[in-house]
Structures are given as structure tokens and as C-alpha cells.
């Protein structure tokens, strides 16, 4: 692999390349075809060979692409990052890349261009997709390397951009499908788990009640007790130690110790003579 994993690009180069801050410490995904592309990065830049990364959201496409872009900076390449929607907007408005050249000129001339979220610009206007295809065709014809990242399948790319895009990509790009990294899968699994219901405690759960100062229940309501007892109860009750779940447990404790209910305590406070 090209030896740039430990190299830190100067901030001015990263700023000029417009690489987002969240990707500036990116590391190349250890997949054989991507590692091969990185090993041959100088030759790929010179020959204008591109890389198409296809995969679901949060699968490492943008991270991998930006890591390669940062590596290209070490080889003194002119690099640029842009999303497909921003690309269409910049070309349409005639925006400037810097004081010397327009965004359109920069998109066509950079040694390495990274287009993220390919396909996200489709549907806004019938001509938006064609602008992207025209740019990719120009770069292929002029042997300028391009990295594309998309969540769309090849079939959907063909439907969205028309019949000319896929043959163009197959002629000059290495196709690579990414899958969700283990840590991403773990996050997804956690997020998909249904929230656990609060534990239900019976009279036999004496361990929970050992920390309870029962006398306090005779003179205080549940609302008054929550703050003072939450510190003692939370290590054992976890997520159940809040809101309605905590009030339910406090009521269980009252019943366990045969103490007045919170309502009775409140009434007694209002009418002490009763």
C-alpha cells in the first residue's frame, strides 16, 4: 500500500481541496481492490483511472474516498471534494473555486476529483443528471482521475442517468462495493433493538429495598423523594430509575413497607388535622 497512512496533510491543502473536517483523519478501508488502487495511486492519477464506490449509507464510502484523496495530496496532486448536489448548484451559478478559476474549470481540471452522494442531485431538474454525466465524460476523455461514491445500485444509476453513464464508467473506473463496517453494524443493531421495558419488582425483591429509608415515606410525597432516592436506586434500577417507572417503583416500596401512599401524604400535608 502507498505509504501515506501516517502522513498528515497540511490544513491549507485540506482546505483548498475542500475535504470536510470529519473526513480529514480518514483511513483507507482494508479491502484488496481498494488497497491495490492505493498502491497504484501515482499511476492511476497519471492515467486518469477512476474508482466507483457503491454501498449503503454509513458503509465507509466517503471515508475511504477522502483517505485516498488525502493520499493524493502527498503526491502533489490537485484534489477536490464535492457532493453531487453542490456540483450541480456550483456549475449552474457559475461560482468561483478561488480567485483565479471558476468551479466549472476546477471540476474539469483537478488531478483527482471526488464526487460524493452521486445520484442525490437527480430529480431536482431533468438537466442536473446530464451535467454530471458531461463532467465525468470530459474527465475520462482528458484522463483525469475521479472517485465516485453512491448509495445507488448499478441498475438505479442506469435508470437515473440514462444508458450512456454505465458504459462510460466501465471503460475507465474500478467498481467496488462496500459493506457496512463491523462498528456500523453494531450501531445499527443497537438502534434496532426495541427499548427494554422497566424491570418489575415484587415483594421478594428485597435487595432493592435495603437502601430505602422507610421512615421518609411517611412524611414525603413521591415527587419529593425522587431526587433524594435516585442516587441510591439508579445503580440497581438503571433505565427504570426515571419518570413514571421510578414513581411506580416508589409506590411498590410503599406497599412493601405498608406505608402511606403519596396521595395520602399530600392530603395530610394540606390538612394536618385529618
N, C-alpha and C positions, 0 to 999 in steps of 0.2 A: 504494500500500500504506500501511496505517496506519503512522505514523512512530514505531514503538517498538523497532526492531531495535537501536538504540544505547542504549535505556533500560535501566537496571539496577534491578530491583525491590529494595526493602529486604528484608533477610533475614527480618525479623519477618513481613512479608507472605507471603513464600515459605513460611515455617514454618507460618503459620496456614492457608495454602492446602494444606499437606501435599504440595507438589511435591517429588519426590525430588531429592536433590542432583545426581545425574548428568544431570538434565534442566534444571538452572537456568540454563545458558548456551545453551539451545536456540535455534536459528534457524529461522524459518518456511521450509518447503520451497518452492522457486520453481516451483510448478505453477499454471497460470492459475486454476483453480477455487478453489484454496486462497487464492491471492493476492486473488481477488475477495471471498472470505469475510472475509479480514482487513481489506480496505479498508472493508467494510461492517460491521465488528465492532460499533460502537456501536448501529447499527440492528438487527443480529442479536440482540444482547443484549436490547434493549428488546422486540423482537417474539418472543423465545424460539425463534429458528430454530437448529437443531442441525446437526451435521456428523458423518457416519459415515465413518470411515476404514477401508478394507478392504485388507489386503495381507499378504504372507508375513512371517515373523519377520525382524527386522533390516532393515525396509524404510523406517523413518523415521516410522511412525505415532505412536508415543508422543512422539518428539522434536517433531514438528510440532504435535501437540495441546498439549503443555506450553508450546511457544513462544506459541501463541495464548492459553493461559491466563495466561501472564506478561504478554502484551499487555493482556489484560482487566483486570489489576490496575492498570494505568496509568489506566484509565477508572473507577477506584474501584469496580469490581465485586467482589462477594463470590464468591470462587472456591474450588473444592475439587477435589482429585485423589484418586482411589481406584481400586483394582483391583476387578474383579467378585467374586473370591473374598472379599476383605476386606469388600466391601459386604454380602454375604450374612451373613458372620460378625458384623459390627457390628450389623446390624439384628436378627439373632437373639438377640444377647446384651444388647441394649438399652444399648450403650456410649454414653459421653458424648463429644461433639465438643469441648466446652470446659466451663467451669463453669456456663454458662447454658443450653445446649441439648444435646439428645441427638444422636447421629449420625443417627438416622432423621429428625429435624426438619431437621438441616443438609442432608442429602441432598435433601430436598424443597424447601428454601427458597433454596439458593445461587443467585446470579445466573447462574453458569456452573459446571456440574459436568462433570468429565472422568472417564469410566469406562473404564479400561484393561483389556485382556485380556478383553473381552466374550466369553462362551462358556466361559471357563476354569472357571466355577463349575458348569457343567452336569454332571450325573451324580452329584454328591455326594448330592443329595436331590431328590426329584421336585418339591418346592416351591421350590427355590432359583431356578430359571429364572423362575418366576411372580413371585417377589419383585422381580426385576429388571424384568420387564415392567410390573408395577404401579407401580414407581417412575418408569419412563420415561413411562408414560401420565399419571401425576399431573403431571409436569413439563411435558409437552406441553399438557395442559389448562390449566395455570396460566401458560403462556407463559414458561417458564424454559428458557434455552438449555442444551443438553447436547452434549458431544462424546464420541463412542463410538469406540473403537479395537478392532479384532478381526482375527484371522487366519482366521476362518471365512468361507466364501462366503455369498452370499445364500441359496442353497439349503440350506446347512447351518444357517444361522440360523433359517430357517423350520422345519426339522425339529426343531431343538433347543428352540425357544421356542414352537412352535405357530403356528397360522395368523394370530394376531392381531398379532404383532410387526411383520412387514414392512409391512402397510398403515399401521400407526401411524408407522413410520419414514418411509415415503414421503410422508406427509402433512406432515411438519414438519422433515425432515432433508435436507441435501445429501449425496448419496452420492459418495465419492471413493475411487478405487482407487489405492493407492501401489505402486510397484515398487521393487526394491532399488536403492539409490544406487550410483553407479559404484564408490566406495571399498568398499562392501559386497560388490559383485560380485567385485572384485579379491581381497578376503579369502577369499571362497568358492572362487574359482578356485585360489588358493594352497593352501587347505586340502584341496582335492580332488585335487591333483596327487600321484601316488604318490611316496614318498620315493626320491630318486635313490640308486642303488647306488654304493658307493665305486669310485673310479677304479681300474683295473687297470694296473699298471706293468710294463713288460717291460724287458729288458736295454738296449733302445735309449733308455729314458727317462733319459738321463744327467743332464739338468738337475736332476732331483730329488735325485740322489746327490752333487752337487757340494758340498753343505753338510755332508755326512756325514764325521765324523771316524772313519775306518775303524778306527783303532787301538783305539778304545774298545770295539769289538765283541769284541775278543779277550779282554777281561777282565770284561765286564759282561753280565748277562742282559738280556732284553728289558724285564722289569719295571723294572730299574734304569735302563735307557736312556730309558724313555718320558718321564719328567719333564724330563730334560736336553735331549732332542731335539725335544719337542713344540713349543717356541717357534720353532725354526728350520723345522720341517716344516709347521706349520699354515698359513702363508700360501699354500703351494702345494697342500696336500692338502685343506684345507677340512674338510668333514664327515667325510672319511675318516680324519682325524687323531684318532681316539679308539677305545678298546676293541679289539675283535678286529680291526677294519680296520687300526688302527695296528700291532698286533702282526704282522699279515700282511705289511705293508709293511716292517717291520723285518727280517723273515725274508727278504724279497726282496732287501733290501740286503745281508744276509749272503751270500746265494747269489751276488749280483752281484760282490761283492768276494772270493768264495771264502774266507769267514771261518767260524770255528766256529759251530755252531748254539747257540741259547740253552741248550738242554738240555746240550750238551757243556760249555759254560762253567760251568753249575751243577754238573755232576759233577766238574769239575776243581777247583772251589772246595771241594767236600766232601772230595775225595780228591786233594790237591795232588801226591801222589807218582805218580799214574797218568799 
